[in-house]
Amino acid sequence: MTLITRQHKDIAQWAMEIALKNGCSSSRVSLTVANNNSFEYRNTQLDKLHQSSENKLYIELYVDGRYGTLSTNRLEKSELEPFIKDGIASTRFLAPDLCRQLPDMDRYYKMNSEDDLDLFDATFFDYTVDQKLAVAKATVEEIYGTDDRIVSVVSSYDDGCGAEYMVASNGFEGEIQDTAYSLTAEVALKTAGDARPESYWYDSKLYWTDLQTEGIAGKALTRAFQKLGQTKIKSGKYNLLLDNTVSTKLVSPLISAMYGTAIQQKNTFLLNRLGDKIVSDKLTVIDNPHQRRSFGSRWYDGEGIATKDQILIDKGVLNTYFIDTYNALKLNTQPTIASPSIVKLKHGSKNHFQLLNTMHHGIWVTGFNGGNTNSTTGDFSFGIEGFFIENGIVTTPIGEMNITGNILELWNNLVEVGNDPLSLNSSRQIPSLLFENVSFSGL
């Protein structure tokens, strides 16, 4: 089954030709189709039901050194032609920007009908609304009414399928399609005081048959119970064990600092650091874009540039930036790739429990509550919750504390990388992480 039809492709190619015939030196067109479903149960009642479908055409116009974009969900040629012509006329009023160009065609991915990353569940339309509602309802019923402390249970089922066809006037043609399913449970508890401990758990997969539909609510309830009695402890420097459910939180600032836009605007703490050792040699970050049946997997980026396996940070040394065509021309440097696909860390030898057992005096962080990172300096402050660890034993549940510091200093204090990423089909496969000498603010 293909979501993009021959008619969709004809419209996209026709739109590009109309742009070229009416004054564009080049053009790129993307046509997307999508179907989405969302159902939510709150306790015993169906609280939300949402279904949508969309067709959208997005066109980029390169006119006399100027650049403009248009988008519409009206795909009739009789409406598209004047729409594109008006867009070209409007683009001519913009200031010239000679760095707006299509990529060198030699860098494009060359479409091969045999290339299949196994991202699309062909049975997507076989499952009925009743089946999906039953999954959401059963998730609530798994725990609702099992404990007097439960205030509410919310289950959310979401799925979607989508496809994009992209064509550029200098020779690119590409097509992708994928599916996704997710199930989430959220639980809130009441206590003798004002506190309302709450937590969640979820699963997400590309295929219906891979989705975990049992035990999600039970896991959420267990996590909520673990928060009972949360308190603050004395401020100070502690070792930090970062749970694999939230470890992406501290990897994301490193990845964001590598983007060409940040480099070009000098809004990054990694400016002029290419080739430098920036963090602990315990950290090696890899991009594996062609992993089958995984979120984030792709043959090409948003410009059509072919993706490839690469080491982003090699034993602490910064190997690359994510620089698209526009920012490469702005920076007078070579382009790389617009963004990473599937980010992984090179694993250590221990899982979460083995890392925890090595902690004599530290905090196991299981959640973040707000906070931010200064993209220019790398300074950060995050609210956290988790557990105090003494001699490898989980003792006090903690909350309403903060960690502060600098992202690069934090990563230079990386002690060990775990071998236990939460999911092997996620676009961010980050395991448990152990840091030393992290500043915690509490009492």
SULPE-V228789 format. One record per residue. RES is the residue in three letters. PSI is psi in whole degrees, -180 to 180 (* if undefined). D_FIRST is the distance of its C-alpha to the first C-alpha in whole Angstrom. Layout:
# SULPE-V228789
res={RES | RES}
psi={PSI | PSI}
d_first={D_FIRST | D_FIRST}
This chain:
# SULPE-V228789
res={MET | THR | LEU | ILE | THR | ARG | GLN | HIS | LYS | ASP | ILE | ALA | GLN | TRP | ALA | MET | GLU | ILE | ALA | LEU | LYS | ASN | GLY | CYS | SER | SER | SER | ARG | VAL | SER | LEU | THR | VAL | ALA | ASN | ASN | ASN | SER | PHE | GLU | TYR | ARG | ASN | THR | GLN | LEU | ASP | LYS | LEU | HIS | GLN | SER | SER | GLU | ASN | LYS | LEU | TYR | ILE | GLU | LEU | TYR | VAL | ASP | GLY | ARG | TYR | GLY | THR | LEU | SER | THR | ASN | ARG | LEU | GLU | LYS | SER | GLU | LEU | GLU | PRO | PHE | ILE | LYS | ASP | GLY | ILE | ALA | SER | THR | ARG | PHE | LEU | ALA | PRO | ASP | LEU | CYS | ARG | GLN | LEU | PRO | ASP | MET | ASP | ARG | TYR | TYR | LYS | MET | ASN | SER | GLU | ASP | ASP | LEU | ASP | LEU | PHE | ASP | ALA | THR | PHE | PHE | ASP | TYR | THR | VAL | ASP | GLN | LYS | LEU | ALA | VAL | ALA | LYS | ALA | THR | VAL | GLU | GLU | ILE | TYR | GLY | THR | ASP | ASP | ARG | ILE | VAL | SER | VAL | VAL | SER | SER | TYR | ASP | ASP | GLY | CYS | GLY | ALA | GLU | TYR | MET | VAL | ALA | SER | ASN | GLY | PHE | GLU | GLY | GLU | ILE | GLN | ASP | THR | ALA | TYR | SER | LEU | THR | ALA | GLU | VAL | ALA | LEU | LYS | THR | ALA | GLY | ASP | ALA | ARG | PRO | GLU | SER | TYR | TRP | TYR | ASP | SER | LYS | LEU | TYR | TRP | THR | ASP | LEU | GLN | THR | GLU | GLY | ILE | ALA | GLY | LYS | ALA | LEU | THR | ARG | ALA | PHE | GLN | LYS | LEU | GLY | GLN | THR | LYS | ILE | LYS | SER | GLY | LYS | TYR | ASN | LEU | LEU | LEU | ASP | ASN | THR | VAL | SER | THR | LYS | LEU | VAL | SER | PRO | LEU | ILE | SER | ALA | MET | TYR | GLY | THR | ALA | ILE | GLN | GLN | LYS | ASN | THR | PHE | LEU | LEU | ASN | ARG | LEU | GLY | ASP | LYS | ILE | VAL | SER | ASP | LYS | LEU | THR | VAL | ILE | ASP | ASN | PRO | HIS | GLN | ARG | ARG | SER | PHE | GLY | SER | ARG | TRP | TYR | ASP | GLY | GLU | GLY | ILE | ALA | THR | LYS | ASP | GLN | ILE | LEU | ILE | ASP | LYS | GLY | VAL | LEU | ASN | THR | TYR | PHE | ILE | ASP | THR | TYR | ASN | ALA | LEU | LYS | LEU | ASN | THR | GLN | PRO | THR | ILE | ALA | SER | PRO | SER | ILE | VAL | LYS | LEU | LYS | HIS | GLY | SER | LYS | ASN | HIS | PHE | GLN | LEU | LEU | ASN | THR | MET | HIS | HIS | GLY | ILE | TRP | VAL | THR | GLY | PHE | ASN | GLY | GLY | ASN | THR | ASN | SER | THR | THR | GLY | ASP | PHE | SER | PHE | GLY | ILE | GLU | GLY | PHE | PHE | ILE | GLU | ASN | GLY | ILE | VAL | THR | THR | PRO | ILE | GLY | GLU | MET | ASN | ILE | THR | GLY | ASN | ILE | LEU | GLU | LEU | TRP | ASN | ASN | LEU | VAL | GLU | VAL | GLY | ASN | ASP | PRO | LEU | SER | LEU | ASN | SER | SER | ARG | GLN | ILE | PRO | SER | LEU | LEU | PHE | GLU | ASN | VAL | SER | PHE | SER | GLY | LEU}
psi={134 | 131 | -32 | 117 | 171 | -34 | -41 | -46 | -40 | -41 | -44 | -45 | -38 | -43 | -40 | -42 | -38 | -42 | -44 | -36 | -17 | 28 | -6 | 135 | -27 | 167 | 154 | 136 | 135 | 132 | 125 | 147 | 146 | 147 | 132 | 145 | 141 | 127 | 139 | 129 | 133 | 112 | -115 | 4 | 142 | 117 | -24 | 139 | 118 | 129 | 140 | 156 | 151 | 140 | 132 | 138 | 130 | 127 | 135 | 132 | 126 | 106 | 113 | 45 | 6 | 161 | 131 | 160 | 150 | 151 | 148 | 154 | 8 | 111 | 14 | 133 | -35 | -26 | -31 | -41 | -52 | -32 | -46 | -43 | -42 | -37 | -40 | -44 | -42 | -38 | -32 | -16 | -12 | 160 | 144 | 147 | 94 | -7 | -10 | 101 | 157 | 155 | 162 | 127 | -21 | -16 | -6 | 151 | 137 | 113 | 134 | 123 | -19 | -11 | 121 | 117 | 6 | 49 | -7 | 122 | 106 | -12 | 10 | -45 | 1 | -20 | 132 | 164 | -39 | -40 | -42 | -41 | -38 | -37 | -46 | -43 | -44 | -31 | -43 | -47 | -19 | -34 | -15 | 130 | 3 | -13 | 135 | -18 | -10 | 121 | -46 | 152 | 126 | 129 | 139 | 124 | 130 | 144 | 166 | 153 | 146 | 162 | 152 | 135 | 126 | 138 | 139 | 150 | -14 | 22 | -1 | 143 | 128 | 154 | 132 | 153 | 148 | 169 | 163 | 143 | 142 | 151 | 127 | 142 | 136 | 137 | 135 | 139 | 155 | 151 | -180 | -25 | -155 | -14 | 143 | 79 | 137 | 156 | 180 | 167 | 159 | 168 | 148 | 138 | 163 | -22 | 140 | -44 | -17 | -14 | 130 | 120 | 1 | 143 | -6 | -49 | -38 | -41 | -42 | -41 | -43 | -44 | -36 | -43 | -34 | -18 | -8 | 131 | 18 | 142 | 175 | 155 | 176 | 138 | 152 | -174 | 126 | 158 | 147 | 120 | 113 | 120 | 146 | -11 | -19 | 7 | -23 | -27 | -38 | -10 | -34 | -42 | -34 | -46 | -45 | -35 | -10 | -2 | 143 | -37 | -43 | -40 | -48 | -35 | 5 | 41 | 51 | 143 | 2 | 18 | 129 | 31 | 6 | 128 | -7 | 154 | 112 | -23 | -177 | 146 | -2 | -16 | 119 | 122 | 130 | 146 | 118 | 85 | -12 | 25 | 124 | 148 | 43 | 141 | 139 | -12 | 140 | 156 | -22 | 159 | -169 | -13 | -8 | 5 | 133 | 132 | 161 | 160 | 138 | 154 | 117 | -46 | 122 | 105 | 45 | -10 | 129 | 119 | -27 | 164 | 165 | 97 | 114 | 180 | -44 | -51 | -29 | -43 | -38 | -39 | -5 | 50 | 178 | 138 | 157 | -95 | 150 | -31 | 160 | 165 | -75 | 110 | 128 | 159 | 145 | 127 | 152 | -156 | -4 | 148 | -176 | -47 | -36 | -37 | -42 | -39 | -19 | -9 | 121 | -29 | 96 | -175 | 128 | 111 | 121 | -5 | 155 | 142 | 85 | -175 | 177 | 169 | 135 | 113 | -23 | -42 | -25 | 0 | 142 | 160 | 124 | 137 | 141 | 163 | 160 | -137 | 143 | 137 | 129 | 122 | 42 | 8 | 133 | 124 | -87 | 128 | 133 | 154 | 175 | 39 | 166 | 150 | 141 | 160 | -154 | 135 | -45 | -39 | -40 | -50 | -22 | -16 | 16 | 126 | -48 | 149 | 131 | -177 | 28 | 57 | 144 | -40 | 141 | 8 | 17 | 160 | -12 | 97 | 80 | 124 | -175 | 149 | 139 | 122 | 158 | 158 | 52 | 137 | 120 | 135 | 124 | -108 | *}
d_first={0 | 4 | 7 | 9 | 10 | 13 | 15 | 15 | 15 | 18 | 20 | 20 | 21 | 24 | 25 | 26 | 28 | 30 | 31 | 32 | 34 | 35 | 37 | 35 | 35 | 32 | 29 | 26 | 23 | 20 | 17 | 16 | 14 | 14 | 14 | 17 | 19 | 23 | 25 | 29 | 31 | 35 | 37 | 37 | 35 | 32 | 33 | 29 | 26 | 24 | 21 | 20 | 17 | 18 | 17 | 20 | 21 | 23 | 26 | 29 | 32 | 34 | 37 | 41 | 40 | 39 | 36 | 34 | 31 | 29 | 26 | 25 | 23 | 24 | 22 | 24 | 26 | 29 | 29 | 27 | 30 | 33 | 31 | 31 | 34 | 36 | 34 | 36 | 39 | 39 | 38 | 41 | 43 | 42 | 44 | 43 | 41 | 41 | 39 | 36 | 34 | 31 | 31 | 32 | 30 | 31 | 29 | 26 | 23 | 22 | 18 | 17 | 14 | 15 | 15 | 13 | 15 | 13 | 12 | 9 | 9 | 6 | 9 | 10 | 10 | 12 | 15 | 18 | 20 | 23 | 21 | 21 | 25 | 26 | 25 | 27 | 30 | 30 | 31 | 34 | 35 | 35 | 38 | 39 | 43 | 43 | 46 | 48 | 48 | 44 | 44 | 40 | 37 | 34 | 30 | 27 | 24 | 21 | 17 | 15 | 12 | 12 | 11 | 14 | 15 | 18 | 21 | 25 | 27 | 29 | 26 | 23 | 19 | 17 | 13 | 12 | 10 | 11 | 12 | 16 | 18 | 22 | 25 | 28 | 32 | 35 | 38 | 42 | 45 | 48 | 52 | 55 | 55 | 53 | 50 | 47 | 45 | 41 | 38 | 35 | 32 | 28 | 25 | 22 | 19 | 16 | 15 | 16 | 18 | 19 | 21 | 25 | 26 | 29 | 32 | 31 | 34 | 36 | 36 | 36 | 39 | 41 | 40 | 42 | 45 | 45 | 46 | 49 | 52 | 51 | 54 | 55 | 57 | 59 | 58 | 58 | 56 | 54 | 51 | 48 | 45 | 42 | 39 | 36 | 34 | 36 | 37 | 34 | 37 | 39 | 37 | 35 | 39 | 39 | 35 | 36 | 39 | 38 | 36 | 37 | 38 | 40 | 42 | 42 | 44 | 46 | 44 | 44 | 46 | 44 | 46 | 47 | 46 | 44 | 46 | 48 | 48 | 47 | 46 | 47 | 46 | 45 | 42 | 39 | 36 | 33 | 29 | 27 | 24 | 21 | 22 | 18 | 17 | 19 | 20 | 21 | 19 | 19 | 19 | 21 | 23 | 23 | 25 | 23 | 26 | 25 | 25 | 27 | 29 | 32 | 35 | 36 | 39 | 41 | 43 | 44 | 44 | 42 | 40 | 38 | 37 | 34 | 35 | 32 | 34 | 35 | 37 | 38 | 40 | 42 | 43 | 44 | 42 | 39 | 35 | 33 | 30 | 29 | 29 | 28 | 25 | 26 | 29 | 31 | 35 | 37 | 38 | 41 | 42 | 43 | 40 | 41 | 44 | 46 | 46 | 47 | 50 | 51 | 52 | 56 | 56 | 52 | 50 | 46 | 44 | 41 | 40 | 41 | 42 | 42 | 44 | 43 | 44 | 46 | 43 | 46 | 49 | 46 | 49 | 47 | 48 | 45 | 46 | 45 | 46 | 46 | 48 | 52 | 52 | 55 | 56 | 52 | 52 | 51 | 53 | 53 | 50 | 50 | 49 | 50 | 51 | 50 | 49 | 50 | 51 | 49 | 46 | 47 | 50 | 48 | 45 | 49 | 50 | 47 | 48 | 45 | 41 | 40 | 37 | 35 | 32 | 31 | 27 | 26 | 23 | 24 | 25 | 28 | 29 | 33 | 36 | 39 | 41 | 45 | 48 | 51 | 54 | 52 | 53 | 53 | 55 | 56 | 59}
